[in-house]
Amino acid sequence: MSDIIYPRSPRETMCGWMHLPRFIDKIRLHLAGKLHPDYQANFCKGFDQLWLDLAGVDAAQFIEAVRNSITDGEVCDWVLKNVKKPESAKAEQRDRMLNYPREGDAAMLERLKLRKQQSGLSHRDDIRCFVDFIDADEKRI
């Protein structure tokens, strides 16, 4: 049995923001000392950082908001109060996540290929982006 507690899928949304529930899970696991080492290198980086950047939120500020909450509803209330971004920012984030790596980005396409090989998923032609990879690697698809 795995000792990894998987955060929610990056496809899940909150307040219209894709990945936000996953980021909240990662923060809660981190604060509890239960975020698996496999997730540590990208904590507040990658898709987490993309959300922080597009939402205009500082990582420490958001971690503190999650620390001071008990429920997702409280975090959602905080986001609705403190993140005033148009739907276009949310759409941009969704597009960037679901199309990463972009066609022509040889380095990132190679990285996705390598990650699939390392995880025994090379045969999965349906894994076309890192969001697909995450869901497959965490056994959701």
Secondary structure as a PSIPRED ss2 file (coil, helix, strand):
# PSIPRED VFORMAT (PSIPRED V4.0)

   1 M C   1.000  0.000  0.000
   2 S C   1.000  0.000  0.000
   3 D C   1.000  0.000  0.000
   4 I C   1.000  0.000  0.000
   5 I C   1.000  0.000  0.000
   6 Y C   1.000  0.000  0.000
   7 P C   1.000  0.000  0.000
   8 R C   1.000  0.000  0.000
   9 S C   1.000  0.000  0.000
  10 P C   1.000  0.000  0.000
  11 R C   1.000  0.000  0.000
  12 E C   1.000  0.000  0.000
  13 T E   0.000  0.000  1.000
  14 M E   0.000  0.000  1.000
  15 C C   1.000  0.000  0.000
  16 G C   1.000  0.000  0.000
  17 W E   0.000  0.000  1.000
  18 M E   0.000  0.000  1.000
  19 H C   1.000  0.000  0.000
  20 L H   0.000  1.000  0.000
  21 P H   0.000  1.000  0.000
  22 R H   0.000  1.000  0.000
  23 F H   0.000  1.000  0.000
  24 I H   0.000  1.000  0.000
  25 D H   0.000  1.000  0.000
  26 K H   0.000  1.000  0.000
  27 I H   0.000  1.000  0.000
  28 R H   0.000  1.000  0.000
  29 L H   0.000  1.000  0.000
  30 H H   0.000  1.000  0.000
  31 L H   0.000  1.000  0.000
  32 A C   1.000  0.000  0.000
  33 G C   1.000  0.000  0.000
  34 K C   1.000  0.000  0.000
  35 L C   1.000  0.000  0.000
  36 H C   1.000  0.000  0.000
  37 P H   0.000  1.000  0.000
  38 D H   0.000  1.000  0.000
  39 Y H   0.000  1.000  0.000
  40 Q H   0.000  1.000  0.000
  41 A C   1.000  0.000  0.000
  42 N C   1.000  0.000  0.000
  43 F C   1.000  0.000  0.000
  44 C C   1.000  0.000  0.000
  45 K C   1.000  0.000  0.000
  46 G C   1.000  0.000  0.000
  47 F H   0.000  1.000  0.000
  48 D H   0.000  1.000  0.000
  49 Q H   0.000  1.000  0.000
  50 L H   0.000  1.000  0.000
  51 W H   0.000  1.000  0.000
  52 L H   0.000  1.000  0.000
  53 D H   0.000  1.000  0.000
  54 L H   0.000  1.000  0.000
  55 A H   0.000  1.000  0.000
  56 G C   1.000  0.000  0.000
  57 V C   1.000  0.000  0.000
  58 D C   1.000  0.000  0.000
  59 A H   0.000  1.000  0.000
  60 A H   0.000  1.000  0.000
  61 Q H   0.000  1.000  0.000
  62 F H   0.000  1.000  0.000
  63 I H   0.000  1.000  0.000
  64 E H   0.000  1.000  0.000
  65 A H   0.000  1.000  0.000
  66 V H   0.000  1.000  0.000
  67 R H   0.000  1.000  0.000
  68 N C   1.000  0.000  0.000
  69 S C   1.000  0.000  0.000
  70 I C   1.000  0.000  0.000
  71 T C   1.000  0.000  0.000
  72 D H   0.000  1.000  0.000
  73 G H   0.000  1.000  0.000
  74 E H   0.000  1.000  0.000
  75 V H   0.000  1.000  0.000
  76 C H   0.000  1.000  0.000
  77 D H   0.000  1.000  0.000
  78 W H   0.000  1.000  0.000
  79 V H   0.000  1.000  0.000
  80 L H   0.000  1.000  0.000
  81 K H   0.000  1.000  0.000
  82 N H   0.000  1.000  0.000
  83 V C   1.000  0.000  0.000
  84 K C   1.000  0.000  0.000
  85 K C   1.000  0.000  0.000
  86 P C   1.000  0.000  0.000
  87 E H   0.000  1.000  0.000
  88 S H   0.000  1.000  0.000
  89 A H   0.000  1.000  0.000
  90 K H   0.000  1.000  0.000
  91 A H   0.000  1.000  0.000
  92 E H   0.000  1.000  0.000
  93 Q H   0.000  1.000  0.000
  94 R H   0.000  1.000  0.000
  95 D H   0.000  1.000  0.000
  96 R H   0.000  1.000  0.000
  97 M H   0.000  1.000  0.000
  98 L H   0.000  1.000  0.000
  99 N C   1.000  0.000  0.000
 100 Y C   1.000  0.000  0.000
 101 P C   1.000  0.000  0.000
 102 R C   1.000  0.000  0.000
 103 E C   1.000  0.000  0.000
 104 G C   1.000  0.000  0.000
 105 D C   1.000  0.000  0.000
 106 A H   0.000  1.000  0.000
 107 A H   0.000  1.000  0.000
 108 M H   0.000  1.000  0.000
 109 L H   0.000  1.000  0.000
 110 E H   0.000  1.000  0.000
 111 R H   0.000  1.000  0.000
 112 L H   0.000  1.000  0.000
 113 K H   0.000  1.000  0.000
 114 L H   0.000  1.000  0.000
 115 R H   0.000  1.000  0.000
 116 K H   0.000  1.000  0.000
 117 Q H   0.000  1.000  0.000
 118 Q H   0.000  1.000  0.000
 119 S C   1.000  0.000  0.000
 120 G C   1.000  0.000  0.000
 121 L C   1.000  0.000  0.000
 122 S C   1.000  0.000  0.000
 123 H C   1.000  0.000  0.000
 124 R C   1.000  0.000  0.000
 125 D C   1.000  0.000  0.000
 126 D C   1.000  0.000  0.000
 127 I C   1.000  0.000  0.000
 128 R C   1.000  0.000  0.000
 129 C C   1.000  0.000  0.000
 130 F H   0.000  1.000  0.000
 131 V H   0.000  1.000  0.000
 132 D H   0.000  1.000  0.000
 133 F H   0.000  1.000  0.000
 134 I H   0.000  1.000  0.000
 135 D H   0.000  1.000  0.000
 136 A H   0.000  1.000  0.000
 137 D H   0.000  1.000  0.000
 138 E C   1.000  0.000  0.000
 139 K C   1.000  0.000  0.000
 140 R C   1.000  0.000  0.000
 141 I C   1.000  0.000  0.000
